[in-house]
Each structure stands twice: as C-alpha cells, then as structure tokens.
C-alpha cells in the first residue's frame, strides 16, 4: 500500500511537470494550440484514471474491513456461552423479578424458604410477577413440612390477592432433607431454565433479611436441568 501511494504521488508530479512544460513551450511559440490541447486531454485522462484507481482501492479496503467484521461476529457467535451464571446480591431482586416476568408454561418451586415472601415488597418482587404473568399456566410448590404453617398464615393470603391466583396449586408437602433449592420454568415442548440456590452460607440463610444471598442461573442447555427435574419429580411423586 505504501509503494502504491508513492507511485501515485510521482505520477501526479510528472503530470504537473508535463503541463507546466507544455505551457512554457506554448508561450515560447514552440508548440501551437493544437498540441497544447492534446496534452491537456492526455492529462485529464490520466487524472480520471488515477481517480478510478483510488476509488477501486477504497472499495477494496471497505470490503476487507466489512469481511473482517463479519468474521469477528461469526467467531463471537460461535463461542460457547456459559451455562451457569452466578448472580450476587446487587442483581438478585431485579433478576428474580425478570425471571418471573419472562416465565412461560409450568413453574416448579422446590424447597424454597417462604421467609422471603413475608415482607410485602419481597413478595411483590419475587412471587407476584409469575402469578400475574398470563404466560404461566401453573405454579407448583414442593415444600418441606416445616413451611406448612408459614404458607397457610403468611403466604397463601398474599397469593389469593393476586390476579391469576388460580394458577398456584396446593403445595406438595414432603420431608425434605435436600440442601438444594431451585425454581424451574418452561413448557413441555420448550427448553426450560432454572434459578438454583443452596441452603447454608454463603447462598441462603434462614433469616428474613438475608434470604437468599446468591443464586445461580442455569441455562436451558445445561446438563443440570434434567437432574433438577429428576429431583423434583422424585419427591413430588413419592407416596405420602
């Protein structure tokens, strides 16, 4: 490219010198006007050709840049996205609300702590969005027996005040010794994803103020999804 620029510059200098020489010869009456006109036409043709050459080089450069951008986008699109994402306290409420607002089909709430639904603002941020989401067809809780009284006295009355309360099924009560807690969302014919947490520090503690502290978003193509579904199905279908 540097050699081509230098070549164009020398050609321009040669053209200017030729034009000046032609004018001098004309003023000295060495050449007549017909010769001067021919020289002028040649120089104009030369400038036109140079202009076309530069346009061609510019178009080639633009095409090269565009091709590079397309290649970068293809590489970026081909990179595997992580199927697990840790969500910290700063994003916890907003992401949980978005999760409920974007839910479709059936939702499973497995082994969650109902303490987080006692404050009205947390209930409105975490549980009200999926209840009032018209795309959600059912919400099924699978809860530990220790949560039964809290459900009946604290959570169920709040649920009944929501639009779409009929989508919330009567909880399935079990003696759960699992330390895993998760929310599954999805439909039978679509991929599902989940919010996953664990009992104990640093994820979740049995206090109203600090439940939960961290959650993990599990993408729909993660190998964890079938395992979570198996855990929920095993406990929900076991005999009372």
C-alpha positions, 0 to 999 in steps of 0.5 A: 500500500505504501509503494502504491501511494508513492507511485501515485504521488510521482505520477501526479508530479510528472503530470504537473511537470508535463503541463507546466512544460507544455505551457512554457513551450506554448508561450515560447511559440514552440508548440501551437494550440493544437498540441497544447490541447492534446496534452491537456486531454492526455492529462485529464485522462490520466487524472480520471484514471488515477481517480478510478484507481483510488476509488477501486482501492477504497472499495477494496479496503471497505470490503476487507474491513466489512469481511473482517467484521463479519468474521469477528461476529461469526467467531463471537457467535460461535463461542460457547456461552456459559451455562451457569451464571452466578448472580450476587446480591446487587442483581438478585431482586431485579433478576428474580423479578425478570425471571418471573416476568419472562416465565412461560408454561409450568413453574416448579418451586422446590424447597424454597424458604417462604421467609422471603415472601413475608415482607410485602415488597419481597413478595411483590418482587419475587412471587407476584410477577409469575402469578400475574404473568398470563404466560404461566399456566401453573405454579407448583410448590414442593415444600418441606413440612416445616413451611406448612404453617408459614404458607397457610398464615403468611403466604397463601393470603398474599397469593389469593390477592393476586390476579391469576391466583388460580394458577398456584396449586396446593403445595406438595408437602414432603420431608425434605432433607435436600440442601438444594433449592431451585425454581424451574420454568418452561413448557413441555415442548420448550427448553426450560431454565432454572434459578438454583440456590443452596441452603447454608452460607454463603447462598441462603440463610434462614433469616428474613433479611438475608434470604437468599444471598446468591443464586445461580442461573442455569441455562436451558442447555445445561446438563443440570436441568434434567437432574433438577427435574429428576429431583423434583419429580422424585419427591413430588411423586413419592407416596405420602 
